[in-house]
Amino acid sequence: MTHDEVLSSNGIDAVYVPLPARVKNDFIIKALEHGKHIYSEKPAGGTVLELKSILDLAVEKNVQFMDGTMWYHSNRTKKMEEELYGNNLGKVHRVSASFSWGSNGLVDKDWVEGGNVSTNPSRERFGMLGNIGHYPIGAVAWAFGWELPTKVRALHTKFNSLGAIIECEAYLWFKNGGRAVIDASCLCPHRSQFEVVCEKGVLKVDDLVGGQGRSGNFGAYEGPFVGSSSFILGDSLGKDDIVEVEPCDHVQCLVSKFSESVQNIRQGGRADLDWSSRALCTHTIMCSIFISAMRDEADVELHTSPSSATKFIINGKTFDDLPTDR
């Protein structure tokens, strides 16, 4: 079947969209106009307002939108949310989150220099910040309850010869003193981790994406994402306890949740907008870091209000949308 035949078929309720960011939005809009539910791989494409318009169209059509961030759906994440959102740990003070891989021959020079979608800016504008940076950015947003930061700054950015971001570190400021640091790289040893420092304790994960633990089994990314069987819960004195949870396949959990939402809509219910909100929050932060990196690590201030869209201030100039031209 061609793409058009898929979208025109009355026998297809939902589509999975693994397309590169450069062409993703056009296909999603066409799919939404045909009333299809969307399971879209990350990162999102386009500007902040482009994604918001897509999500608004999904609401208008009452179809489910969900991005492919698998770890949100694991049993471990649900258990950690009980600790974090249930106020057992108190206010979040600081988050650090990382995802890196590629050193010691895991990827070659041709891969880094544009041989992959994520290292070719004509196909993936956000580079590795969009590919693997999506995970630590999402972890920070998740830890702060999907609240946008008040300011971001890229602290270190490395580009390949084509101008694609292949390594990036950034700092984020949140209201009431919250702060976070993220890093993403295809040049460093493998790390997939976060630490959430709260008033009463600490949450730590060292296998965020694959769930395979620090086993050195990088091949786990090529098969079912089965794992995520534990996390570390530390108290205020520094005592760490390993909390065991039932292992699961992240992808299967995501697909099950997506299918459950689609079935609910078919039975007269409404789409679960929480997943759209998460996607927009993550994309907004990613776009802000990207623009900071592209503008010589300038501060990007984010001004939010319940009644209007987010405004962005860069070097004293206000923007309604990001990314902007350099």
Sine and cosine of phi, psi and omega as CSV:
sin_phi,cos_phi,sin_psi,cos_psi,sin_omega,cos_omega
0.00,0.00,0.64,-0.77,0.13,-0.99
-0.98,0.22,0.21,-0.98,0.06,-1.00
-0.84,0.54,-0.68,0.73,-0.02,-1.00
-0.90,0.43,-0.61,0.79,0.04,-1.00
-0.92,0.40,-0.62,0.79,0.06,-1.00
-0.87,0.49,-0.75,0.66,-0.07,-1.00
-0.94,0.35,-0.45,0.89,-0.02,-1.00
-1.00,0.08,-0.20,0.98,-0.08,-1.00
-0.97,0.25,0.78,-0.63,0.07,-1.00
-0.97,0.26,-0.21,0.98,-0.01,-1.00
-1.00,0.01,0.01,1.00,0.00,-1.00
-0.90,-0.44,0.87,-0.49,-0.03,-1.00
-1.00,0.00,-0.56,0.83,-0.16,-0.99
-0.64,-0.77,0.42,-0.91,0.04,-1.00
-0.77,-0.63,0.58,-0.82,0.10,-0.99
-0.99,-0.16,0.76,-0.64,-0.13,-0.99
-0.88,-0.48,0.99,-0.12,0.03,-1.00
-0.99,-0.16,0.31,0.95,-0.11,-0.99
-0.93,0.36,0.46,-0.89,0.11,-0.99
-0.85,0.53,0.47,-0.88,-0.08,-1.00
-0.84,0.54,-0.52,0.86,-0.07,-1.00
-0.88,0.47,-0.53,0.85,-0.07,-1.00
-0.90,-0.43,0.00,1.00,-0.13,-0.99
-0.90,0.43,-0.72,0.69,-0.14,-0.99
-0.89,0.45,-0.66,0.75,-0.01,-1.00
-0.87,0.50,-0.68,0.74,0.00,-1.00
-0.92,0.39,-0.67,0.74,-0.01,-1.00
-0.88,0.47,-0.69,0.73,0.01,-1.00
-0.87,0.50,-0.70,0.71,0.02,-1.00
-0.89,0.46,-0.65,0.76,0.02,-1.00
-0.91,0.42,-0.66,0.75,0.02,-1.00
-0.90,0.44,-0.64,0.77,0.02,-1.00
-0.90,0.44,-0.40,0.92,0.09,-1.00
-1.00,-0.02,0.10,1.00,0.06,-1.00
0.97,0.23,0.39,0.92,-0.02,-1.00
-1.00,0.03,0.64,-0.77,0.14,-0.99
-0.96,0.26,0.54,-0.84,-0.17,-0.99
-0.87,-0.49,0.85,-0.53,0.23,-0.97
-0.92,-0.40,0.97,-0.23,-0.16,-0.99
-0.93,-0.37,0.73,-0.69,0.09,-1.00
-0.92,0.40,0.45,-0.89,0.09,-1.00
-1.00,-0.05,0.35,-0.93,0.02,1.00
-0.99,0.16,0.30,-0.95,0.14,-0.99
-0.92,0.38,0.40,-0.92,0.03,-1.00
-0.98,-0.22,0.27,-0.96,0.13,-0.99
0.98,0.18,-0.22,-0.98,-0.05,-1.00
-1.00,0.07,0.07,-1.00,0.04,-1.00
-0.87,0.50,-0.73,0.68,-0.05,-1.00
-0.95,0.32,-0.47,0.88,0.09,-1.00
-0.89,0.46,-0.73,0.68,0.02,-1.00
-0.91,0.42,-0.65,0.76,0.01,-1.00
-0.87,0.49,-0.63,0.78,0.00,-1.00
-0.92,0.40,-0.57,0.82,0.06,-1.00
-0.91,0.41,-0.70,0.71,-0.01,-1.00
-0.92,0.39,-0.58,0.82,0.08,-1.00
-0.90,0.43,-0.62,0.79,0.03,-1.00
-0.92,0.40,-0.61,0.80,0.05,-1.00
-0.89,0.47,-0.64,0.77,0.06,-1.00
-0.90,0.43,-0.71,0.71,0.01,-1.00
-0.85,0.53,-0.64,0.77,-0.02,-1.00
-1.00,0.07,-0.11,0.99,-0.08,-1.00
0.78,0.62,0.80,0.60,0.10,-0.99
-0.87,-0.50,0.43,-0.90,-0.06,-1.00
-0.99,0.12,0.75,-0.66,0.16,-0.99
-0.91,-0.41,0.75,-0.67,0.05,-1.00
-0.54,-0.84,0.74,-0.67,0.06,-1.00
-1.00,0.01,0.15,-0.99,-0.16,-0.99
-1.00,0.00,0.55,0.83,0.05,-1.00
-0.98,0.17,0.99,-0.14,-0.21,-0.98
-0.93,0.37,-0.63,0.78,-0.19,-0.98
-0.92,0.39,-0.35,0.94,0.06,-1.00
-0.85,0.53,-0.45,0.89,-0.20,-0.98
-0.99,-0.17,-0.02,1.00,-0.08,-1.00
-0.97,0.26,0.35,-0.94,0.06,-1.00
-0.87,0.49,-0.58,0.81,-0.01,-1.00
-0.90,0.44,-0.69,0.72,-0.01,-1.00
-0.89,0.47,-0.66,0.75,0.02,-1.00
-0.88,0.48,-0.63,0.77,0.02,-1.00
-0.93,0.36,-0.65,0.76,0.03,-1.00
-0.91,0.42,-0.57,0.82,0.03,-1.00
-0.90,0.44,-0.53,0.85,0.08,-1.00
-0.88,0.48,-0.64,0.77,0.02,-1.00
-0.95,0.30,-0.69,0.72,-0.14,-0.99
-0.98,0.20,-0.77,0.63,-0.06,-1.00
-0.99,0.12,-0.31,0.95,0.03,-1.00
-0.99,0.13,0.08,1.00,0.07,-1.00
0.93,0.37,0.29,0.96,0.08,-1.00
-0.91,0.42,-0.47,0.88,-0.06,-1.00
-0.97,-0.23,-0.15,0.99,-0.01,-1.00
0.98,0.20,-0.26,-0.97,-0.06,-1.00
-0.88,0.47,0.65,-0.76,0.09,-1.00
-0.98,0.18,0.83,-0.56,0.02,-1.00
-1.00,-0.10,-0.72,0.69,-0.16,-0.99
-0.48,-0.88,0.61,-0.80,0.06,-1.00
-0.75,-0.66,0.68,-0.73,0.20,-0.98
-0.82,-0.57,0.69,-0.72,-0.07,-1.00
-0.56,-0.83,0.65,-0.76,-0.10,-1.00
-0.61,-0.79,0.54,-0.84,0.21,-0.98
-0.55,-0.83,0.88,-0.47,-0.01,-1.00
-0.54,-0.84,0.46,-0.89,0.12,-0.99
-0.15,-0.99,0.38,-0.93,0.06,-1.00
0.73,-0.69,-0.29,0.96,-0.07,-1.00
-0.97,0.26,0.23,-0.97,0.12,-0.99
0.86,0.51,0.61,0.79,0.13,-0.99
1.00,0.02,0.06,1.00,0.01,-1.00
-0.90,0.43,-0.59,0.81,0.19,-0.98
-0.78,-0.62,0.49,-0.87,-0.03,-1.00
-0.99,-0.15,0.03,-1.00,-0.07,-1.00
-0.88,0.47,-0.64,0.77,0.00,-1.00
-0.88,0.47,-0.63,0.78,0.03,-1.00
-0.88,0.47,-0.74,0.68,-0.04,-1.00
-0.92,0.40,-0.55,0.84,-0.08,-1.00
-1.00,-0.08,0.65,0.76,0.14,-0.99
0.98,-0.21,0.05,1.00,-0.02,-1.00
-0.98,0.20,-0.05,1.00,0.05,-1.00
-0.83,-0.56,0.43,-0.90,0.05,-1.00
-0.77,0.63,-0.68,0.73,-0.13,-0.99
-0.97,0.23,-0.16,0.99,0.04,-1.00
-0.92,-0.39,0.24,0.97,0.04,-1.00
-0.86,-0.51,0.97,-0.26,-0.12,-0.99
-0.91,0.42,-0.28,0.96,0.06,-1.00
-0.97,0.25,-0.26,0.96,0.01,-1.00
-0.93,-0.35,-0.59,0.81,0.01,-1.00
-0.70,-0.72,0.99,-0.13,-0.12,-0.99
-0.86,0.51,-0.56,0.83,-0.10,-1.00
-1.00,0.09,-0.06,1.00,0.04,-1.00
0.86,0.51,-0.56,-0.83,-0.01,-1.00
-0.95,0.33,-0.31,0.95,0.13,-0.99
-0.88,0.47,-0.61,0.79,0.05,-1.00
-0.97,0.23,-0.63,0.78,-0.05,-1.00
-0.94,0.35,-0.96,0.27,-0.07,-1.00
-1.00,-0.03,-0.35,0.94,0.05,-1.00
-0.92,0.40,-0.39,0.92,0.01,-1.00
-0.83,0.55,-0.57,0.82,-0.08,-1.00
-0.95,0.31,-0.80,0.60,0.06,-1.00
-0.90,0.43,-0.57,0.82,0.07,-1.00
-0.88,0.47,-0.71,0.71,0.03,-1.00
-0.89,0.46,-0.60,0.80,0.02,-1.00
-0.90,0.43,-0.64,0.77,0.04,-1.00
-0.91,0.41,-0.74,0.68,0.00,-1.00
-0.87,0.49,-0.67,0.74,0.04,-1.00
-0.86,0.50,-0.72,0.69,-0.04,-1.00
-0.90,0.44,-0.57,0.82,0.00,-1.00
-1.00,-0.04,0.33,0.94,0.10,-0.99
0.91,0.41,0.52,0.85,0.05,-1.00
0.91,0.42,0.57,0.82,0.11,-0.99
-1.00,-0.10,0.72,-0.70,0.04,-1.00
-0.95,0.30,0.55,-0.83,0.11,-0.99
-0.93,0.37,0.25,-0.97,0.07,-1.00
-1.00,-0.01,-0.35,0.94,-0.01,-1.00
-0.33,-0.95,0.55,-0.83,0.12,-0.99
-0.72,-0.69,0.41,-0.91,0.09,-1.00
-0.51,-0.86,0.78,-0.62,0.14,-0.99
-0.96,0.27,0.85,-0.52,-0.05,-1.00
-1.00,-0.01,-0.47,0.88,-0.03,-1.00
-0.45,-0.89,0.78,-0.63,0.04,-1.00
-0.67,-0.74,0.71,-0.71,0.08,-1.00
-0.85,-0.53,0.73,-0.68,-0.02,-1.00
-0.93,-0.37,0.46,-0.89,0.16,-0.99
-1.00,0.06,-0.09,-1.00,-0.08,-1.00
-0.93,0.37,-0.30,0.95,0.03,-1.00
-1.00,-0.03,-0.09,1.00,-0.02,-1.00
1.00,-0.04,0.17,0.98,0.04,-1.00
-0.99,0.12,0.61,-0.79,0.07,-1.00
-0.95,0.31,0.84,-0.55,0.06,-1.00
-0.91,-0.42,-0.14,0.99,0.04,-1.00
-0.38,-0.92,0.70,-0.72,-0.02,-1.00
-0.44,-0.90,0.69,-0.73,0.18,-0.98
-0.83,-0.55,0.61,-0.79,-0.04,-1.00
-0.57,-0.82,0.44,-0.90,0.05,-1.00
-0.90,-0.43,0.63,-0.77,-0.03,-1.00
-0.79,-0.61,0.70,-0.71,0.07,-1.00
-0.96,-0.29,0.69,-0.73,0.07,-1.00
-0.87,-0.50,0.31,-0.95,-0.02,-1.00
-0.90,0.44,0.37,-0.93,0.02,-1.00
0.88,0.48,0.50,0.87,0.14,-0.99
1.00,0.03,0.00,1.00,0.04,-1.00
-0.93,0.36,0.53,-0.85,0.02,-1.00
-0.47,-0.88,0.31,-0.95,-0.03,-1.00
-0.44,-0.90,0.41,-0.91,0.11,-0.99
-0.73,-0.68,0.71,-0.71,0.03,-1.00
-0.80,-0.60,0.44,-0.90,0.16,-0.99
-0.54,-0.84,0.53,-0.85,0.00,-1.00
-0.59,-0.81,0.67,-0.74,-0.07,-1.00
-0.34,-0.94,0.58,-0.81,0.17,-0.99
-0.96,-0.29,0.39,0.92,-0.01,-1.00
-0.86,-0.51,-0.17,0.99,-0.11,-0.99
-0.96,-0.29,0.26,-0.96,0.11,-0.99
-0.85,0.52,0.33,-0.94,-0.07,-1.00
-0.93,0.37,0.81,-0.58,0.13,-0.99
-0.61,-0.80,0.65,-0.76,-0.01,-1.00
-0.52,-0.86,0.99,0.12,-0.29,-0.96
-0.47,-0.88,0.31,-0.95,0.19,-0.98
-0.46,-0.89,0.37,-0.93,0.11,-0.99
-0.72,-0.70,0.79,-0.61,0.04,-1.00
-0.92,-0.39,0.92,-0.40,-0.03,-1.00
-0.99,-0.14,0.87,-0.50,-0.07,-1.00
-0.88,-0.48,0.03,-1.00,0.00,-1.00
-0.86,0.51,-0.66,0.75,-0.16,-0.99
-0.94,-0.34,0.01,1.00,-0.03,-1.00
0.14,-0.99,-0.19,-0.98,-0.13,-0.99
-0.69,-0.72,0.65,-0.76,0.16,-0.99
-0.94,-0.33,0.72,-0.70,0.01,-1.00
-0.67,-0.74,0.66,-0.75,0.08,-1.00
-0.71,-0.71,0.72,-0.70,-0.01,-1.00
-0.89,-0.45,0.22,0.98,0.05,-1.00
-0.55,-0.83,0.85,0.53,-0.17,-0.99
-0.86,0.51,-0.76,0.65,-0.19,-0.98
-1.00,0.08,-0.82,0.57,-0.11,-0.99
-0.99,0.11,-0.47,0.88,0.01,-1.00
0.97,0.24,0.22,0.98,-0.09,-1.00
-0.99,-0.11,0.07,1.00,-0.03,-1.00
0.96,0.29,0.00,-1.00,0.01,-1.00
-1.00,0.08,0.86,0.52,-0.10,-0.99
-1.00,-0.09,-0.22,0.97,-0.10,-1.00
0.99,0.16,0.08,1.00,-0.02,-1.00
-1.00,0.05,0.97,0.25,-0.02,-1.00
-0.92,0.39,-0.37,0.93,0.05,-1.00
-0.89,0.45,-0.23,0.97,0.03,-1.00
-0.88,0.48,-0.40,0.92,0.01,-1.00
-0.95,0.31,-0.23,0.97,-0.03,-1.00
-0.99,-0.12,-0.02,1.00,0.01,-1.00
-0.79,-0.61,-0.25,-0.97,0.04,-1.00
-0.85,0.52,0.67,-0.74,-0.02,-1.00
-0.99,0.11,0.90,0.44,-0.07,-1.00
-1.00,-0.02,0.79,-0.61,0.01,-1.00
0.42,-0.91,-0.78,-0.62,-0.05,-1.00
0.78,0.62,0.74,0.67,-0.14,-0.99
-1.00,-0.03,-0.04,1.00,-0.01,-1.00
-0.32,-0.95,0.33,-0.94,0.17,-0.99
-0.55,-0.83,0.22,-0.98,-0.03,-1.00
-0.97,-0.25,0.76,-0.65,0.06,-1.00
-0.88,-0.47,0.93,-0.36,-0.02,-1.00
-0.97,-0.24,0.54,-0.84,0.02,-1.00
-1.00,-0.09,-0.03,-1.00,-0.10,-0.99
-0.94,0.35,-0.29,0.96,0.02,-1.00
-1.00,-0.05,-0.08,1.00,0.02,-1.00
0.99,-0.13,0.16,0.99,0.04,-1.00
-0.99,0.12,0.84,-0.55,-0.01,-1.00
-0.98,-0.17,0.71,-0.70,0.15,-0.99
-0.88,-0.47,0.67,-0.74,0.08,-1.00
-1.00,0.02,0.87,-0.49,0.00,-1.00
-0.99,-0.11,0.88,-0.48,-0.02,-1.00
-1.00,0.00,0.68,-0.74,0.08,-1.00
-0.74,-0.67,0.24,-0.97,-0.01,-1.00
-0.94,0.33,0.82,-0.57,0.03,-1.00
-0.88,0.48,0.43,-0.90,0.01,-1.00
-0.41,-0.91,0.26,-0.97,0.10,-1.00
-1.00,-0.05,0.92,-0.39,-0.04,-1.00
-0.79,0.62,-0.70,0.71,-0.08,-1.00
-0.90,0.44,-0.70,0.71,0.00,-1.00
-0.89,0.46,-0.61,0.79,0.04,-1.00
-0.90,0.43,-0.67,0.74,0.02,-1.00
-0.89,0.45,-0.75,0.66,-0.03,-1.00
-0.89,0.45,-0.62,0.78,0.03,-1.00
-0.89,0.45,-0.68,0.73,0.01,-1.00
-0.91,0.40,-0.67,0.74,0.03,-1.00
-0.88,0.47,-0.72,0.69,-0.01,-1.00
-0.90,0.44,-0.61,0.79,0.04,-1.00
-0.88,0.48,-0.67,0.75,0.02,-1.00
-0.92,0.40,-0.66,0.75,0.03,-1.00
-0.89,0.46,-0.70,0.72,0.02,-1.00
-0.89,0.46,-0.63,0.78,0.02,-1.00
-0.88,0.47,-0.66,0.75,0.02,-1.00
-0.92,0.40,-0.65,0.76,0.02,-1.00
-0.87,0.49,-0.46,0.89,-0.01,-1.00
-1.00,-0.05,0.20,0.98,0.08,-1.00
0.97,-0.23,0.06,1.00,-0.02,-1.00
-1.00,0.08,-0.10,-1.00,0.00,-1.00
-0.93,-0.37,0.40,-0.92,0.02,-1.00
-0.90,0.43,0.51,-0.86,0.06,-1.00
-0.99,0.11,0.96,-0.27,-0.11,-0.99
-0.98,0.18,-0.12,0.99,0.01,-1.00
-0.86,0.50,-0.60,0.80,-0.04,-1.00
-0.95,0.32,-0.54,0.84,0.10,-0.99
-0.92,0.40,-0.67,0.74,0.00,-1.00
-0.89,0.47,-0.65,0.76,0.03,-1.00
-0.89,0.45,-0.70,0.71,-0.02,-1.00
-0.88,0.47,-0.69,0.73,-0.02,-1.00
-0.92,0.38,-0.64,0.77,0.03,-1.00
-0.88,0.48,-0.75,0.66,-0.01,-1.00
-0.88,0.47,-0.69,0.72,-0.02,-1.00
-0.91,0.41,-0.62,0.79,0.02,-1.00
-0.88,0.47,-0.70,0.72,0.03,-1.00
-0.91,0.42,-0.70,0.72,-0.01,-1.00
-0.88,0.48,-0.70,0.72,0.03,-1.00
-0.89,0.47,-0.61,0.79,0.00,-1.00
-0.92,0.40,-0.68,0.73,0.04,-1.00
-0.91,0.42,-0.67,0.75,0.00,-1.00
-0.85,0.52,-0.73,0.68,-0.02,-1.00
-0.92,0.40,-0.61,0.79,0.07,-1.00
-0.87,0.49,-0.69,0.72,0.01,-1.00
-0.90,0.44,-0.63,0.77,-0.05,-1.00
-0.98,0.21,-0.28,0.96,0.00,-1.00
-0.93,-0.36,0.69,0.72,0.09,-1.00
0.85,0.53,0.64,0.77,0.10,-1.00
0.89,0.46,0.63,0.78,0.07,-1.00
-0.95,0.30,0.44,-0.90,0.12,-0.99
-0.93,0.37,0.65,-0.76,0.15,-0.99
-0.87,-0.50,0.92,-0.38,0.02,-1.00
-1.00,-0.03,0.66,-0.75,0.01,-1.00
-0.91,-0.41,0.84,-0.54,0.01,-1.00
-0.91,-0.40,0.90,-0.44,-0.06,-1.00
-0.89,-0.45,0.48,-0.88,0.11,-0.99
-0.48,-0.88,0.44,-0.90,-0.03,-1.00
-0.90,0.44,-0.39,0.92,-0.13,-0.99
-0.98,-0.18,-0.11,0.99,-0.05,-1.00
-0.56,-0.83,0.27,-0.96,0.01,-1.00
-0.94,0.34,0.35,-0.94,0.02,-1.00
-0.89,0.46,0.69,-0.72,0.11,-0.99
-0.96,-0.28,0.54,-0.84,-0.04,-1.00
-0.85,-0.52,0.76,-0.65,-0.01,-1.00
-0.90,-0.44,0.84,-0.54,-0.01,-1.00
-0.76,-0.65,0.87,-0.49,0.00,-1.00
0.79,0.62,0.66,0.75,0.06,-1.00
0.99,0.14,-0.05,1.00,-0.02,-1.00
-0.96,-0.28,0.69,-0.72,-0.06,-1.00
-0.99,-0.12,0.71,-0.70,0.03,-1.00
-0.84,-0.54,0.58,-0.81,0.06,-1.00
-1.00,0.02,-0.21,0.98,-0.10,-0.99
-0.48,-0.88,0.38,-0.92,0.11,-0.99
-0.63,-0.78,0.49,-0.87,-0.03,1.00
-0.94,0.35,0.30,-0.95,0.08,-1.00
-0.86,-0.50,0.22,-0.98,0.13,-0.99
-0.91,0.41,0.55,-0.84,-0.02,-1.00
-0.87,0.50,0.00,0.00,0.00,0.00
